[in-house]
Amino acid sequence: MAKTYKQIMDEAKQLVPEVSPEQVKARLDKGERPVLLDVREKEEVRQGYVPGAVSVPRGFLEMRVEETIPDKKTPIVAYCAGGTRSLLAGRILKELGYTNVVSMRGGFGAWKNQGLPIKEDRQFTAEQQIRYSRHFLLPEVGEAGQAKLLDAKVLLIGAGGLGSPAAFYLAAAGVGTLGIVDMDTVDLSNLQRQILHTNDRVGMPKTESARLTLQALNPDVKILEFRERLSSENAFRIFEQFDIVVNGCDNFPTRYLANDACVMLHKPLVDGAIWQFEGQATVFYPPQGPCYRCLFPEPPPPGAVPSCAEAGVLGVLPGLVGCVQALEAIKLILGQGTPLIGRMMHFETLASEVRILKLRRDPKCVVCGEHPTVTKLIDYEMFCGLGDANGNGAGPGGEHESDRPQPSA
Ligand SMILES: [Zn+2]
């Protein structure tokens, strides 16, 4: 026989004990950690929730709860806005075999009216809800992850071959602040690979061209331009303003400077390098993994390696490596997945081979080791003579001149 709503509610009350918000608070204060299961709709959760609560909207409960709470003996406190939907949810949870379920009487409304602590997530605009909707669908990102991305500050060294795709994807993903260090101007020969720049911007400062492109893509992103040559004088001042540094430089002096500054400030350096048809990416972040000097303690002598301009580079290659750099930066911001710390992804594009090399930290490293001998920043171009004609440390191409011998796998 069909049941009325009242009968269903009465049954639910029989099955699912109700507790008051004060009782829930008292359990939490005692150090108990029941799962606080918020069964309201996303839009309601956005207005505030009980700190630590897990959101599974009532409409998705049967589909998602076993994934969210695999152990059916887990103590669960279900709540909604007023206490009705959570009772009905509790009934379903019992049917699914959960043995320790209660419903919070009066729901979030009663909790809030008692003056108990609540948390509010970042309020996304209607436009942001659409723009980032594909991120919101991923549990690993979601609204909390998107808020982290919007709050994150990433510095790109160079708006060239590597910096272009990296910055493009970081901006698209909604990384809220992007700094770009580059003192060069757009050259026609850059356009074969440096996709931030366009034909009509030849001669324009690269940071300006980058800002125009990135803000046209996503107005949420704030661009900080550093139209200066990276040196021991300004590296700390610039790096300090950011959480992560993405290295797209094309020369050894800047590579060593960026490495040393990141080690000293304890910031992750997402590194990339390309050479003709080969590329590689890694994350230098001691002590979890090596820094660049763990692998190559000192720069090569001047003139020992040809520059990108002399060697040539396949147009699409920096796109591959720069995208891996953007991906690694986003993983670090979200705290998701396994970053490329202590590992290097190596691309051999002609053979279509991708390898992962293990990189080891050197406990005797001159900068990140136990007894460092490099304790202040060094401007190697002073005696390397590797800077380009403009003395631009960040370099014109945004590419690394060469890979030196690979550490073995
Ligand atoms: Zn090191």
Residues whose N, C-alpha, C, O or C-beta is under 5 A from the ligand:
A	BS01	ZN	P290 C291 R293 C294 D362 C365 C368 G369
